[in-house]
């Protein structure tokens, strides 16, 4: 057993080549494998089914999450789509409020066609959740902190309730990573990651990961992974292993910078509200601190009406306006027109996703440089606003 999580990131999993002793996992760029004779091979037949480089990242993420079985996919949505394929016609899933727009889209536009339905529930409210667990519900799918309002669901209590009701609990752990939060250890059944984000960490790959602890569940997911075939390629598996080696260092800086900016923005005259569960003044702080080691690197805020958010997005000099999150560089996002555009406007607004909501993925740059960039962009938004010329 590794002595600490940071050591596990570097030395965990099947990440040293047993044949050569190479300290970095080799890229096995092959589609197939020679067999000794009929029915006899060296553990590998075809790379959709199994690949040594993919074995490396799958074993590493399993160890980091405290689970036994890991699965790597070509994207976070490929991972989620495979998990949703566990269910059959007539089944229903409960999803958290203000989940990622892609999660809503795949349920609403794809799996709904197969009569797999969903309910949107405030999973923070255990009474509401319990009432929603009707017989057709087979799983609860949670993001915590949720995207983009950073609402926090009490995982251990939800896991206990799901076990009592006989339904699966699934957590998207993308925002937290196993460095900050390990849902399996809190009783959750399935953990999903968009590894494109913090785990890769450098905005240079697209990947998804799944971890479970139960053997029967692992067999079902493994069958679906091979059958559907949305697996992670060897080179991207190699990049993801490399990215995860520095996850601990990066997450420390992400959290440090995010807290610094959240505190500054919460006192800014132009800001109406800040969403960041690492703030002691945030309504989510108590639950967040009980199940995670920090607030993470994501925050959202609402500019007051007299500041034009469209001008703000055009005026930053360091922070780019872009999809995605979790890289070393800071990124801005307009949830209403980007990540959550697939959610109908009235539903978005009922969730609290306003037009002037700004999501910030805080990178590892010098924190004061980021604050200076935000401040000057806010000033531009004021001076260019037609009401305040």
C-alpha positions in Angstrom: 0.0 0.0 0.0 1.3 3.5 -0.9 2.2 5.7 2.0 0.1 8.7 0.8 -2.2 9.8 -1.9 0.5 11.9 -3.6 2.8 8.9 -3.7 0.0 6.8 -5.1 -0.5 9.3 -8.0 3.1 8.7 -9.0 3.6 5.0 -8.2 0.1 3.5 -8.1 -1.5 1.2 -10.5 0.2 -0.9 -13.2 2.3 2.1 -14.3 5.8 0.4 -14.4 6.6 -1.9 -17.2 7.4 -5.4 -15.7 9.2 -6.6 -18.9 11.7 -3.7 -19.2 11.4 -1.9 -15.9 10.5 1.4 -17.7 9.3 3.8 -15.1 6.8 5.4 -17.5 4.0 3.2 -18.9 4.9 2.4 -22.6 2.4 3.3 -25.3 1.2 0.0 -26.7 0.1 1.4 -30.1 -1.4 -1.9 -31.4 -4.9 -3.0 -32.4 -4.3 -6.8 -32.0 -1.9 -9.3 -30.4 -0.2 -12.5 -31.7 -1.6 -15.7 -30.1 0.6 -18.7 -29.3 -2.0 -21.1 -30.5 -5.7 -21.5 -30.8 -7.3 -20.4 -27.5 -4.0 -19.4 -25.9 -2.8 -15.8 -25.6 -0.8 -13.6 -23.2 -3.9 -11.9 -21.7 -4.5 -9.6 -24.7 -6.5 -10.4 -27.9 -7.8 -7.0 -29.2 -7.2 -3.5 -28.0 -10.9 -2.6 -27.8 -11.2 -5.3 -25.1 -7.9 -4.8 -23.4 -4.7 -2.8 -23.9 -1.6 -2.6 -21.5 -1.5 1.2 -21.6 -5.2 1.4 -20.8 -4.6 -1.1 -18.0 -2.2 1.4 -16.5 -4.7 4.2 -16.2 -7.6 1.9 -15.2 -5.7 0.4 -12.3 -4.3 3.9 -11.3 -7.8 5.5 -11.1 -9.2 2.5 -9.2 -6.4 2.8 -6.6 -6.8 6.6 -6.3 -10.6 6.3 -5.8 -10.2 3.5 -3.3 -12.0 1.0 -5.6 -11.1 -2.3 -7.2 -12.1 -1.9 -10.8 -11.4 1.0 -13.2 -12.6 1.6 -16.8 -11.3 4.2 -19.2 -13.3 5.7 -22.0 -12.8 8.0 -25.0 -14.6 10.9 -23.2 -16.6 11.7 -20.1 -19.8 11.3 -22.1 -18.7 7.9 -23.4 -18.2 6.9 -19.8 -21.6 8.2 -18.7 -23.4 6.8 -21.8 -21.9 3.3 -20.9 -23.1 3.6 -17.3 -26.6 4.6 -18.5 -26.7 1.5 -20.6 -26.9 -0.5 -17.4 -30.6 0.4 -17.4 -33.6 -0.9 -19.4 -36.9 0.4 -20.8 -39.2 1.6 -18.0 -36.4 2.5 -15.6 -36.0 6.0 -14.2 -33.0 7.9 -12.8 -33.0 10.8 -10.4 -30.5 13.6 -11.3 -29.3 16.6 -9.3 -30.4 20.1 -10.0 -28.1 22.1 -12.3 -26.1 19.1 -13.6 -23.8 19.5 -16.5 -25.8 20.2 -19.7 -24.4 17.2 -21.5 -25.7 14.9 -18.8 -29.2 16.4 -19.2 -28.9 16.2 -23.0 -28.0 12.5 -23.1 -30.9 11.6 -20.8 -33.4 13.9 -22.4 -32.5 13.5 -26.1 -31.0 10.0 -26.2 -31.9 7.6 -23.5 -35.4 9.0 -23.2 -36.0 7.5 -26.7 -35.4 4.0 -25.1 -38.0 4.8 -22.4 -35.3 5.4 -19.8 -36.6 8.5 -18.0 -35.3 10.9 -15.4 -36.5 13.2 -12.5 -34.8 16.4 -11.5 -34.5 16.6 -7.7 -32.7 18.8 -5.2 -30.6 15.9 -3.9 -29.5 18.0 -0.9 -33.0 17.6 0.5 -33.1 14.0 1.7 -36.9 14.1 2.4 -37.5 15.3 -1.2 -35.1 12.6 -2.5 -36.7 9.9 -0.5 -40.2 10.8 -1.7 -38.9 10.7 -5.3 -37.5 7.2 -5.0 -40.6 5.5 -6.4 -40.4 1.8 -7.6 -39.4 2.7 -11.2 -36.3 4.6 -10.0 -33.2 2.5 -10.3 -30.4 5.0 -9.7 -29.6 8.4 -8.3 -27.0 10.4 -10.4 -25.3 13.2 -8.4 -22.9 15.9 -9.2 -21.4 17.4 -6.1 -20.5 20.2 -6.1 -22.9 20.5 -9.0 -22.3 22.4 -12.2 -22.4 25.4 -12.2 -23.9 26.6 -8.9 -21.6 24.4 -6.7 -24.5 23.0 -4.7 -23.3 20.2 -2.4 -25.1 16.9 -1.8 -24.4 14.9 1.4 -22.9 11.8 -0.1 -22.9 9.4 2.8 -26.5 10.1 3.6 -27.6 9.7 0.0 -25.6 6.4 -0.3 -27.3 5.1 2.8 -30.7 6.0 1.5 -30.0 4.5 -1.9 -28.9 1.2 -0.3 -32.0 1.2 1.9 -34.2 1.6 -1.2 -32.2 -0.8 -3.4 -31.1 1.6 -6.0 -27.7 2.5 -7.4 -25.9 5.6 -6.4 -23.7 7.3 -9.1 -21.4 10.3 -8.5 -19.8 12.5 -11.1 -16.6 13.4 -9.2 -15.0 15.5 -12.0 -15.0 18.8 -10.0 -13.4 17.3 -6.9 -11.1 14.5 -8.2 -10.1 11.7 -5.8 -7.5 14.1 -4.3 -10.3 16.1 -2.6 -13.2 13.6 -2.4 -13.6 9.8 -2.6 -17.3 8.9 -3.0 -16.8 5.1 -2.9 -15.5 5.4 0.7 -18.7 7.2 1.6 -20.8 4.3 0.3 -21.4 5.4 -3.3 -21.6 2.6 -5.9 -20.2 4.2 -9.1 -17.8 7.1 -9.6 -17.6 8.8 -13.0 -15.0 11.3 -14.2 -14.6 13.5 -17.2 -10.8 13.0 -17.0 -10.5 15.7 -19.7 -10.6 18.1 -16.8 -8.4 18.0 -13.6 -7.1 14.5 -14.0 -5.5 15.2 -17.3 -5.0 18.7 -16.2 -3.4 20.2 -19.3 -6.3 20.6 -21.8 -4.6 18.3 -24.2 -6.8 15.2 -24.1 -10.4 14.0 -23.9 -11.1 11.0 -21.6 -13.6 9.5 -19.2 -13.1 7.2 -16.2 -15.4 5.0 -14.1 -14.6 3.2 -10.8 -16.5 0.6 -8.9 -15.9 -1.7 -5.9 -18.4 -4.4 -6.6 -17.4 -7.4 -8.7 -20.8 -8.1 -10.3 -21.2 -4.4 -11.2 -17.7 -4.4 -12.6 -18.5 -7.4 -14.8 -21.5 -5.7 -16.2 -19.7 -2.4 -16.9 -16.7 -4.3 -18.5 -19.1 -6.1 -20.8 -20.7 -2.8 -21.9 -17.3 -1.2 -22.3 -16.2 -3.9 -24.7 -19.6 -4.1 -26.5 -20.1 -0.4 -27.0 -16.4 0.2 -27.6 -15.9 3.8 -26.6 -12.6 3.0 -25.1 -9.6 5.3 -24.4 -6.8 5.1 -27.0 -3.3 4.1 -25.9 -1.7 7.5 -26.4 -4.4 9.3 -24.5 -4.1 6.7 -21.7 -0.4 7.5 -21.5 -1.1 11.3 -21.4 -3.6 10.8 -18.6 -1.2 8.8 -16.5 1.4 11.5 -17.0 -1.1 14.2 -16.1 -2.2 12.5 -12.9 1.3 12.4 -11.5 1.0 16.1 -10.7 -2.6 16.1 -9.6 -1.8 16.7 -6.0 0.4 19.7 -6.6 -2.1 21.2 -9.1 -5.2 20.7 -6.9 -3.4 22.5 -4.0 -2.8 25.5 -6.2 -6.3 25.4 -7.8 -7.9 25.4 -4.4 -5.6 28.2 -3.0 -6.3 30.4 -6.0 -10.0 29.7 -6.0 -10.4 30.6 -2.4 -8.4 33.8 -2.9 -10.6 34.9 -5.8 -13.8 33.8 -4.1 -13.0 35.9 -1.0 -12.1 38.9 -3.2 -15.2 38.7 -5.4 -17.5 38.2 -2.4 -16.5 41.7 -1.3 -16.5 43.3 -4.8 -19.0 46.1 -5.5 -19.8 44.7 -8.9 -20.6 41.2 -7.8 -24.1 40.2 -6.6 -23.4 36.7 -5.5 -20.5 34.2 -5.3 -20.9 30.5 -5.4 -17.9 28.6 -3.8 -18.3 25.9 -1.2 -14.8 26.6 0.2 -16.0 29.9 1.6 -16.9 29.7 5.3 -19.8 32.1 4.5 -21.2 29.8 1.8 -24.4 27.9 2.6 -22.7 24.7 1.3 -19.5 25.0 3.4 -20.5 22.7 6.3 -21.5 19.8 4.1 -18.6 20.3 1.7 -16.0 20.4 4.5 -17.5 17.2 6.0 -16.8 15.1 2.9 -14.1 16.8 0.9 -10.6 18.2 1.7 -11.3 21.6 0.1 -13.6 23.7 -2.0 -12.0 22.8 -5.4 -10.9 25.0 -8.3 -14.4 26.0 -9.6 -16.4 29.1 -8.7 -19.3 31.0 -10.2 -20.5 34.5 -9.6 -23.2 36.9 -10.8 -22.4 40.4 -12.0 -24.8 43.1 -10.9 -27.2 44.3 -13.7 -25.3 47.6 -14.3 -22.3 45.6 -15.5 -22.5 44.1 -18.9 -21.4 40.5 -18.6 -20.9 40.3 -22.4 -18.3 43.0 -22.3 -16.7 41.3 -19.3 -16.2 38.1 -21.3 -14.6 40.1 -24.1 -12.2 42.1 -21.8 -10.1 39.5 -19.9 -6.5 39.4 -21.0 -5.2 36.3 -19.2 -8.3 34.3 -18.7 -9.7 32.8 -21.9 -13.4 32.3 -22.7 -13.6 28.6 -23.5 -15.5 25.4 -22.9 -14.2 22.9 -20.4 -12.3 23.3 -17.2 -9.7 21.9 -14.9 -6.6 22.7 -16.9 -3.5 24.6 -15.6 -4.9 27.7 -17.3 -7.9 29.7 -16.0 -11.0 29.6 -18.2 -14.3 31.6 -18.2 -17.6 30.1 -19.2 -21.1 31.5 -19.8 -23.3 28.5 -18.6 -26.5 29.8 -20.1 -25.1 29.8 -23.7 -22.3 27.2 -23.4 -22.3 24.3 -21.0 -26.1 24.4 -20.2 -27.4 25.7 -23.5 -29.1 22.3 -24.1 -31.3 22.9 -21.1 -34.5 24.8 -22.0 -34.3 28.5 -20.8 -37.2 28.3 -18.4 -35.7 25.2 -16.8 -32.3 26.8 -16.6 -33.7 29.8 -14.9 -35.7 27.7 -12.4 -32.4 26.1 -11.5 -30.8 29.5 -10.9 -28.7 29.6 -14.0 -29.1 33.3 -14.9 -27.9 35.0 -18.0 -25.4 37.0 -16.0 -24.0 33.9 -14.3 -20.2 33.5 -14.9 -18.4 30.3 -14.2 -14.6 30.4 -13.6 -12.3 27.5 -13.7 -9.4 28.8 -11.7 -6.0 27.7 -13.0 -2.6 27.6 -11.3 -1.3 31.1 -12.5 -0.3 33.7 -9.9 -3.5 34.5 -8.0 -3.0 38.2 -7.9 -2.6 38.3 -11.7 -5.9 36.6 -12.1 -7.6 39.0 -9.7 -6.1 42.0 -11.6 -7.4 40.6 -14.9 -10.9 40.1 -13.4 -10.9 43.6 -11.9 -10.0 45.3 -15.2 -12.5 43.3 -17.1 -15.2 44.3 -14.7 -14.2 48.0 -15.1 -14.5 47.6 -18.9 -18.0 46.1 -18.4 -19.0 49.1 -16.4 -17.5 51.8 -18.7 -18.8 50.2 -21.8 -22.3 49.7 -20.5 -24.8 52.0 -22.2 -26.4 52.9 -18.9 -23.1 54.2 -17.4 -21.4 56.1 -20.2 
